[in-house]
Amino acid sequence: MIRRRFIELITLGTGSLAAIGALDAADKQTITYHVTGFTCITCAVGLEELLRREKGVAWAKASYPDANVVIKFDPKEVTEDSLKSYIASMGFKAEAQPKA
């Protein structure tokens, strides 16, 4: 499912960088999710790219070997629960990791 969605979005073009926006550092929060369901590096790269296109997400980095994704986001525009739901809609299970 992630590959199909990733390919659909990539073929539409690179998208607008305005969607990312410049967020004040004080407004950003960071969450790390342990992700279950990655079967290859394409899964991680695809999820990372799709998350970056979501409103309120400033930055995302997914790791296939570590089975996680780190997301910096604006809590005024997107919630942790909605991020988790979005990840689930891509076919993965996300569990918040404790903050270090």
PLY file of the C-alpha trace (Angstrom):
ply
format ascii 1.0
element vertex 100
property float x
property float y
property float z
element edge 99
property int vertex1
property int vertex2
end_header
0.00 0.00 0.00
2.78 2.45 0.87
4.55 1.86 -2.43
1.40 2.56 -4.42
0.68 5.77 -2.47
4.32 6.85 -2.69
4.44 6.31 -6.44
1.14 8.17 -6.91
2.47 11.22 -5.09
5.87 11.18 -6.76
4.30 11.07 -10.21
2.23 14.14 -9.34
5.43 16.15 -8.91
7.58 17.23 -6.07
4.83 19.22 -4.38
5.08 22.58 -2.75
7.71 23.46 -0.21
5.21 25.96 1.18
3.39 23.02 2.78
6.43 22.43 4.96
6.60 26.04 6.07
9.13 27.67 8.31
8.22 26.89 11.88
9.64 28.72 14.83
11.86 26.33 16.81
9.81 27.04 19.94
6.66 25.80 18.20
8.10 22.42 17.15
7.69 19.17 19.00
9.48 15.93 18.24
8.05 12.43 18.55
9.71 9.10 17.82
7.56 6.14 16.84
8.67 2.51 16.72
7.22 1.30 13.43
6.12 -2.27 12.78
5.56 -3.36 9.20
8.60 -2.10 7.31
9.57 -4.87 4.88
12.27 -2.95 3.01
14.01 0.39 2.84
11.42 1.60 0.32
8.80 1.41 3.05
10.81 3.71 5.30
11.70 6.15 2.51
8.11 6.24 1.28
6.67 6.85 4.74
9.24 9.57 5.39
8.39 11.35 2.14
4.64 11.13 2.70
4.94 12.42 6.26
6.96 15.39 5.05
4.04 16.37 2.83
1.54 16.37 5.68
0.34 19.72 6.97
2.15 20.66 10.17
5.08 18.29 9.68
8.36 20.21 9.49
10.70 17.23 9.22
10.61 13.45 9.25
13.30 10.77 9.19
12.45 7.08 8.99
14.92 4.24 9.49
14.33 0.74 8.17
17.14 -0.90 10.22
16.00 0.82 13.44
12.28 0.37 12.62
11.43 3.90 13.68
10.45 7.34 12.47
11.32 10.67 14.09
8.92 13.52 13.32
9.21 17.24 14.09
5.82 18.88 13.90
3.75 21.91 14.83
1.25 20.82 17.51
-1.02 23.70 16.50
-1.55 22.06 13.11
-1.27 18.32 13.75
-1.54 16.07 16.80
0.49 13.03 17.81
-2.66 10.91 17.47
-3.32 12.13 13.94
0.29 11.35 12.97
-0.08 7.86 14.41
-3.36 7.41 12.53
-1.76 8.60 9.30
1.06 6.08 9.72
-1.54 3.37 10.33
-3.39 4.40 7.16
-0.19 3.62 5.25
-0.26 0.06 6.59
2.13 0.33 9.52
1.72 0.17 13.27
3.31 3.02 15.25
3.99 3.06 18.97
5.44 6.16 20.66
8.88 5.59 22.14
9.68 7.10 25.51
11.55 10.40 25.32
15.20 10.06 26.20
0 1
1 2
2 3
3 4
4 5
5 6
6 7
7 8
8 9
9 10
10 11
11 12
12 13
13 14
14 15
15 16
16 17
17 18
18 19
19 20
20 21
21 22
22 23
23 24
24 25
25 26
26 27
27 28
28 29
29 30
30 31
31 32
32 33
33 34
34 35
35 36
36 37
37 38
38 39
39 40
40 41
41 42
42 43
43 44
44 45
45 46
46 47
47 48
48 49
49 50
50 51
51 52
52 53
53 54
54 55
55 56
56 57
57 58
58 59
59 60
60 61
61 62
62 63
63 64
64 65
65 66
66 67
67 68
68 69
69 70
70 71
71 72
72 73
73 74
74 75
75 76
76 77
77 78
78 79
79 80
80 81
81 82
82 83
83 84
84 85
85 86
86 87
87 88
88 89
89 90
90 91
91 92
92 93
93 94
94 95
95 96
96 97
97 98
98 99
